[in-house]
Amino acid sequence: MAGHGALLSEVHRNARASLAAAGIETADLDARLLVEWITKCDRLEMIRNPNRVIEKTIVERLDAILTRRINGESVHRIIGKRAFFGVELTLSADTLEPRPDTEALVELAMPFLRQRIEKHGVADLIDLGTGTGAIALALLDQFAQLRAVGVDISKGALDTARDNAHLTGVSDRFAALQSDWLSEVTGSYDLIVSNPPYIPTLDIAGLQREVVLHDPVRALDGGKDGLTPYRIIAGHARQYLRQGGAVALEIGFGQRRDIEAIFAEADFVLTGVQNDIGGHERALLFLPIQKC
């Protein structure tokens, strides 16, 4: 594609053709996003000014970027950011790329947190395996009376989450804690949320290239059956919950029955289920059974 520069419409058309030829299913969308990003032309500019000349150096940079996409790096990894529930998040090599399915967990948590805030004036949550901070920051963005602690074993992930909290304007209500699950956690919370690793170890190699090559394996690997983190959370969550507190979790496809059984054994009852955009059960809300 590189040469003496090219018209914006030509750049866009060639980018789309390159991705389509490489078998990228989302070639149209990916080409538009990458061309908009590298040329700093928004969608309206691309429509209004298709004959704008794009400099040769920019076209060459786009060629390199298209190669990265063809080699399995996602558009949002290349751009370095992604929107999640109305919040724009920066990404890093230490974090998963937040995905639309996880918004189901935010949607499930919101009515519960609204009730707690209405009752107590304020609420506190802890986000286990916070990564980019996506879940905690999306909820902080929704509720001015909410405070959150993002927990992760990865220092790099926590650095990314802190940066995102600052960019979102909620850093005064967000704290980052390095911990292996709940091992370093103190205090009590109204809600524990988590999108834990839930892929069985042997299934990871068969995931999409974008995931296998660029997402941190530690954030994907849920152990032999994909359920190890749920057992850890179920076994320890109660001692960190305030009276009436709850646990909200993202789950993988077809895992509801097993996870419900794990939490039932730890004396929790399932009280809420939220489907993702594909109609699959994606998030579960558990309340502890009050012991006499």
C-alpha positions as CSV (number, residue, x, y, z in Angstrom):
1,M,0.0,0.0,0.0
2,A,2.9,2.3,0.7
3,G,4.1,4.6,-2.1
4,H,3.8,8.4,-2.6
5,G,0.9,8.7,-0.2
6,A,-2.7,7.9,-1.0
7,L,-6.2,9.3,-0.9
8,L,-8.1,8.6,2.4
9,S,-10.8,6.6,0.6
10,E,-8.1,4.5,-1.1
11,V,-6.3,3.9,2.2
12,H,-9.5,2.7,3.8
13,R,-10.4,0.5,0.8
14,N,-7.0,-1.1,0.6
15,A,-6.9,-1.7,4.4
16,R,-10.2,-3.5,4.2
17,A,-9.1,-5.6,1.3
18,S,-5.9,-6.6,3.0
19,L,-7.7,-7.8,6.1
20,A,-10.4,-9.6,4.2
21,A,-7.8,-11.4,2.1
22,A,-6.2,-12.6,5.3
23,G,-9.5,-14.1,6.4
24,I,-10.2,-11.5,9.2
25,E,-14.0,-11.9,9.7
26,T,-14.4,-8.3,11.0
27,A,-12.3,-6.8,8.2
28,D,-14.8,-3.9,7.6
29,L,-14.9,-2.7,11.2
30,D,-11.2,-3.4,11.9
31,A,-10.1,-1.5,8.8
32,R,-12.3,1.5,9.7
33,L,-11.1,1.6,13.3
34,L,-7.4,1.3,12.4
35,V,-7.6,3.9,9.6
36,E,-9.4,6.3,11.8
37,W,-6.8,5.9,14.5
38,I,-3.7,6.1,12.4
39,T,-4.9,9.0,10.3
40,K,-6.7,10.8,13.1
41,C,-9.7,11.1,10.8
42,D,-13.0,10.3,12.4
43,R,-15.9,8.7,10.6
44,L,-17.4,12.0,9.5
45,E,-14.1,13.2,8.1
46,M,-13.8,10.0,6.1
47,I,-17.3,10.6,4.5
48,R,-16.8,14.3,4.0
49,N,-13.3,14.3,2.7
50,P,-12.5,11.0,1.0
51,N,-9.9,12.7,-1.3
52,R,-7.8,13.9,1.6
53,V,-4.2,12.9,0.9
54,I,-2.6,10.7,3.5
55,E,1.2,11.1,3.8
56,K,3.4,8.2,2.8
57,T,4.8,7.8,6.3
58,I,1.3,7.4,7.7
59,V,0.5,4.8,5.0
60,E,3.6,2.9,5.9
61,R,2.7,2.9,9.5
62,L,-0.7,1.6,8.6
63,D,0.9,-1.2,6.6
64,A,2.8,-2.3,9.7
65,I,-0.3,-2.1,11.9
66,L,-2.3,-4.2,9.4
67,T,0.5,-6.9,9.6
68,R,0.1,-7.0,13.3
69,R,-3.7,-7.4,13.0
70,I,-3.2,-10.2,10.4
71,N,-0.8,-11.9,12.8
72,G,-3.4,-12.1,15.5
73,E,-3.2,-8.9,17.5
74,S,-6.6,-7.4,18.2
75,V,-7.5,-4.0,17.1
76,H,-7.9,-2.7,20.6
77,R,-4.5,-4.1,21.7
78,I,-3.0,-2.2,18.7
79,I,-4.8,1.0,19.6
80,G,-4.0,0.4,23.3
81,K,-7.5,1.2,24.6
82,R,-11.0,-0.1,24.6
83,A,-14.4,1.2,25.8
84,F,-16.2,-0.8,28.4
85,F,-19.7,0.2,29.8
86,G,-19.1,3.8,28.8
87,V,-15.6,4.0,30.3
88,E,-12.5,4.2,28.1
89,L,-9.7,1.9,29.4
90,T,-6.0,1.7,28.5
91,L,-4.7,-1.9,28.0
92,S,-1.4,-3.4,28.8
93,A,0.4,-6.7,28.4
94,D,-0.5,-7.6,32.0
95,T,-4.3,-7.3,31.5
96,L,-7.1,-9.0,29.7
97,E,-8.8,-7.0,27.1
98,P,-12.3,-6.2,28.6
99,R,-15.0,-7.7,26.4
100,P,-18.7,-6.8,26.0
101,D,-19.9,-10.1,27.7
102,T,-18.4,-8.9,31.0
103,E,-20.8,-5.9,30.9
104,A,-23.4,-8.5,32.1
105,L,-21.6,-8.6,35.4
106,V,-21.8,-4.8,35.8
107,E,-25.6,-4.9,34.9
108,L,-26.2,-7.6,37.5
109,A,-24.3,-5.7,40.2
110,M,-25.9,-2.3,39.7
111,P,-29.4,-3.0,41.2
112,F,-27.8,-4.6,44.3
113,L,-25.4,-1.7,44.8
114,R,-28.2,0.9,44.2
115,Q,-30.2,-0.8,47.1
116,R,-27.2,-0.8,49.4
117,I,-26.4,2.9,48.7
118,E,-30.1,3.9,49.2
119,K,-30.1,2.0,52.5
120,H,-26.6,3.0,53.9
121,G,-25.7,6.1,51.9
122,V,-22.4,4.6,50.7
123,A,-21.2,1.2,49.6
124,D,-17.8,-0.6,49.3
125,L,-16.9,-3.3,46.8
126,I,-13.8,-5.4,46.1
127,D,-12.9,-6.5,42.6
128,L,-10.9,-9.7,42.6
129,G,-8.6,-10.0,39.6
130,T,-9.3,-6.4,38.6
131,G,-7.0,-6.3,35.5
132,T,-7.6,-3.0,33.7
133,G,-10.0,-2.1,36.6
134,A,-12.9,-2.4,34.1
135,I,-15.6,-3.8,36.4
136,A,-14.8,-1.6,39.4
137,L,-14.3,1.5,37.4
138,A,-17.5,1.1,35.4
139,L,-19.4,0.7,38.7
140,L,-17.6,3.7,40.3
141,D,-18.6,5.7,37.2
142,Q,-22.2,4.8,37.8
143,F,-22.4,5.5,41.6
144,A,-20.8,8.5,43.2
145,Q,-21.4,7.0,46.6
146,L,-19.4,3.9,45.8
147,R,-15.8,3.1,46.8
148,A,-13.8,0.2,45.4
149,V,-10.6,-1.8,45.9
150,G,-9.1,-3.5,42.9
151,V,-7.2,-6.7,43.7
152,D,-4.7,-8.4,41.4
153,I,-1.6,-10.6,41.8
154,S,0.0,-8.7,38.9
155,K,1.8,-5.4,39.8
156,G,1.6,-4.4,36.1
157,A,-2.2,-4.9,36.0
158,L,-2.6,-2.8,39.2
159,D,-0.5,0.0,37.6
160,T,-2.8,-0.1,34.6
161,A,-5.9,-0.1,36.8
162,R,-4.6,3.0,38.7
163,D,-3.9,4.8,35.5
164,N,-7.4,4.0,34.3
165,A,-9.0,5.2,37.6
166,H,-7.2,8.5,37.1
167,L,-8.4,8.8,33.5
168,T,-11.9,8.0,34.5
169,G,-11.8,10.6,37.3
170,V,-12.5,8.2,40.1
171,S,-9.0,7.7,41.6
172,D,-10.1,9.3,44.9
173,R,-12.5,6.4,45.4
174,F,-10.3,3.6,44.0
175,A,-7.5,1.7,45.8
176,A,-5.3,-1.0,44.3
177,L,-4.1,-4.0,46.3
178,Q,-1.6,-6.7,45.3
179,S,-2.9,-10.0,46.6
180,D,-3.3,-13.6,45.6
181,W,-7.1,-13.6,45.6
182,L,-8.1,-12.7,49.2
183,S,-4.8,-13.5,51.0
184,E,-3.9,-9.9,51.7
185,V,-7.4,-8.4,51.9
186,T,-8.6,-6.8,55.1
187,G,-11.9,-5.1,56.0
188,S,-15.5,-5.9,55.0
189,Y,-17.4,-5.1,51.8
190,D,-21.0,-4.8,50.5
191,L,-20.1,-6.6,47.3
192,I,-17.3,-8.9,46.1
193,V,-17.1,-8.9,42.3
194,S,-14.9,-11.0,40.1
195,N,-14.3,-12.1,36.5
196,P,-11.9,-14.9,37.5
197,P,-10.0,-17.1,35.1
198,Y,-12.4,-19.9,34.1
199,I,-10.9,-21.6,31.1
200,P,-9.8,-25.2,31.8
201,T,-6.0,-25.4,31.4
202,L,-6.0,-27.8,28.5
203,D,-8.6,-25.7,26.5
204,I,-6.4,-22.5,26.4
205,A,-4.4,-23.6,23.4
206,G,-7.6,-23.8,21.4
207,L,-8.8,-20.3,22.0
208,Q,-8.8,-17.5,19.4
209,R,-5.3,-16.4,18.3
210,E,-6.0,-12.9,19.7
211,V,-6.5,-14.4,23.1
212,V,-3.7,-17.1,23.0
213,L,-1.0,-14.8,21.7
214,H,-1.8,-11.6,23.6
215,D,-3.9,-12.1,26.7
216,P,-1.9,-13.1,29.9
217,V,-2.3,-16.8,30.5
218,R,-2.6,-16.3,34.2
219,A,-5.8,-14.3,33.7
220,L,-7.3,-17.2,31.6
221,D,-6.2,-20.4,33.3
222,G,-8.9,-21.6,35.8
223,G,-7.2,-24.9,36.6
224,K,-7.9,-28.4,35.4
225,D,-11.7,-27.9,35.2
226,G,-11.8,-24.1,35.1
227,L,-13.4,-23.8,38.5
228,T,-10.4,-23.4,40.9
229,P,-10.9,-19.7,41.4
230,Y,-14.6,-20.1,42.2
231,R,-13.7,-22.6,45.0
232,I,-11.2,-20.2,46.5
233,I,-13.7,-17.3,46.4
234,A,-16.6,-19.4,47.8
235,G,-14.4,-20.7,50.6
236,H,-13.3,-17.3,51.8
237,A,-15.8,-14.7,50.7
238,R,-18.1,-14.8,53.8
239,Q,-15.6,-13.4,56.2
240,Y,-15.2,-10.3,54.0
241,L,-18.9,-9.5,53.5
242,R,-20.9,-7.1,55.6
243,Q,-24.4,-8.1,56.8
244,G,-26.5,-8.5,53.6
245,G,-23.5,-8.4,51.4
246,A,-23.2,-10.4,48.2
247,V,-20.8,-12.0,45.7
248,A,-21.2,-11.3,41.9
249,L,-19.2,-13.4,39.4
250,E,-18.7,-13.8,35.7
251,I,-18.8,-17.4,34.5
252,G,-18.0,-19.3,31.4
253,F,-20.4,-21.1,29.0
254,G,-22.3,-23.9,30.7
255,Q,-20.6,-23.4,34.1
256,R,-23.7,-22.2,36.1
257,R,-24.6,-25.6,37.6
258,D,-21.1,-26.5,38.8
259,I,-20.5,-23.0,40.3
260,E,-23.9,-22.9,41.9
261,A,-23.0,-26.2,43.6
262,I,-19.7,-24.9,44.7
263,F,-21.3,-21.9,46.4
264,A,-24.2,-24.0,47.8
265,E,-21.6,-26.1,49.6
266,A,-20.1,-22.9,51.1
267,D,-23.7,-21.9,52.3
268,F,-24.5,-19.4,49.6
269,V,-27.7,-19.2,47.6
270,L,-28.0,-18.0,44.0
271,T,-30.3,-15.0,43.8
272,G,-29.6,-13.4,40.4
273,V,-28.6,-14.4,36.9
274,Q,-27.7,-12.1,34.0
275,N,-27.3,-13.2,30.4
276,D,-24.7,-11.7,28.0
277,I,-25.3,-10.2,24.6
278,G,-25.4,-13.7,23.1
279,G,-28.1,-14.9,25.4
280,H,-25.8,-17.1,27.5
281,E,-25.8,-17.1,31.3
282,R,-22.8,-15.0,32.1
283,A,-23.0,-13.5,35.6
284,L,-24.3,-14.9,38.9
285,L,-25.2,-13.2,42.2
286,F,-24.9,-15.1,45.5
287,L,-26.0,-14.2,49.0
288,P,-24.7,-16.0,52.1
289,I,-27.2,-18.1,53.9
290,Q,-27.6,-16.7,57.4
291,K,-26.7,-19.2,60.0
292,C,-28.6,-19.4,63.2
